[in-house]
Amino acid sequence: METSLYYGLPRFCFTEHATPLEYAPRLSEKLGIKLYIKRDDKTGLVTGGNKVRKLEFLMADAVKKGADVVLTTGSLQSNHAMLTCAAANKLGLEPVLVLKGKEPARLQGNLLLEKLLGVRVHFVDAEEYREVYDFMEEMMADLQAKGRNPYFIPVGGSTPLGAVGYVAAAEELFQQAGEMGLNVDYIVNAVGSGGTSAGLEVGVRLFNKSTRVVGISVDAEKSVFQQEIARIAAGCASLIAKSLDIKPEDVIVIDEYIGEAGYGKPSRAGNSAIELVAACEGIILDPVYSGKAMGGLIDLARQGYFNPGSTVVFFHTGGIPAIFDLLQDQKF
Ligand SMILES: Cc1ncc(COP(=O)(O)O)c(C=O)c1O
């Protein structure tokens, strides 16, 4: 596969076209805003999602460095882990995963897809997972001793290089918005490890300074993600030779929608958002990320957080496979 260059960085193009920017008329009317959905659930690997954009740069870096095996890690239903395997297979590299938790008797969602992708998965229980990076360093050393050239991708692909994928996404969005005559007041997205938000923060500063990025945490508290996003964004900006001053206090993260059961578990507000968006617009969100982020957007709109009539772009970041694992026993 050919690479192209983005700000001098090699990139594989895993998605042939810009992802659609769709107006959501019935939801807009209900919420008193102009709501558009950026369909990053339609990026080009397997079931799509935001991780594909990060992998365009991370995998190009792996190939540039002559890697023949790619290792990454995440939760049992990690979308990033599954999509890394798909990208690795597409490029002829061997994927290796270390996932947090016990192997379930019945494989569902991303675990089932990983099975189909033929991936070697190491399951590590929650207690031992605290040392996961040490464990993976040992795995890398073993591979090197066998003459292999491993490439490691940290959790969520949320490195400064991965975040460049969302600088490119911001550029794509503002190009589409310009063609449609829109001025985007807000972007709303789910925050799981911070790379998506970091790239968007850099992107709005480069391409449309008046847009505010509102991150809805699905995991850690606000201050943790503000620090993390500012850190990744600073690294991301310097990779593309821009010096931007992004302070943690300038990053908007709202941590009120993580849900009663915490990360990785459906929430009542998230499930209601999934139902509402499906009924109004025929679009399916996931219970771990995009459903909770949309639950937050709906609540914020109802509280008057966005000025009436504002143009709000919701990034649908994918996550569809988890539905088949997590929503089976939920009451709707
Ligand atoms: C479907 C989906 N949406 C959103 C996110 C959050 O993105 P980020 O990890 O870049 O914050 C993730 C991953 O964590 C994801 O898999």
The ligand as a MOL file (V3000), in Angstrom:
LIG
                    3D

  0  0  0     0  0            999 V3000
M  V30 BEGIN CTAB
M  V30 COUNTS 16 16 0 0 0
M  V30 BEGIN ATOM
M  V30 1 C -15.6330 4.0950 19.5180 0
M  V30 2 C -14.7300 5.0050 20.2600 0
M  V30 3 N -15.0910 6.2770 20.4180 0
M  V30 4 C -14.3240 7.1490 21.1100 0
M  V30 5 C -13.1360 6.7410 21.6920 0
M  V30 6 C -12.3430 7.7380 22.4470 0
M  V30 7 O -11.2690 8.2260 21.7090 0
M  V30 8 P -9.9100 8.6000 22.4200 0
M  V30 9 O -9.3460 7.3240 22.9880 0
M  V30 10 O -9.0740 9.1550 21.3480 0
M  V30 11 O -10.2300 9.5780 23.4910 0
M  V30 12 C -12.7140 5.4020 21.5460 0
M  V30 13 C -11.4950 4.8740 22.1700 0
M  V30 14 O -11.1600 5.0220 23.2920 0
M  V30 15 C -13.5300 4.5210 20.8030 0
M  V30 16 O -13.1820 3.2310 20.6210 0
M  V30 END ATOM
M  V30 BEGIN BOND
M  V30 1 1 1 2
M  V30 2 1 2 3
M  V30 3 2 2 15
M  V30 4 2 3 4
M  V30 5 1 4 5
M  V30 6 1 5 6
M  V30 7 2 5 12
M  V30 8 1 6 7
M  V30 9 1 7 8
M  V30 10 2 8 9
M  V30 11 1 8 10
M  V30 12 1 8 11
M  V30 13 1 12 13
M  V30 14 1 12 15
M  V30 15 2 13 14
M  V30 16 1 15 16
M  V30 END BOND
M  V30 END CTAB
M  END
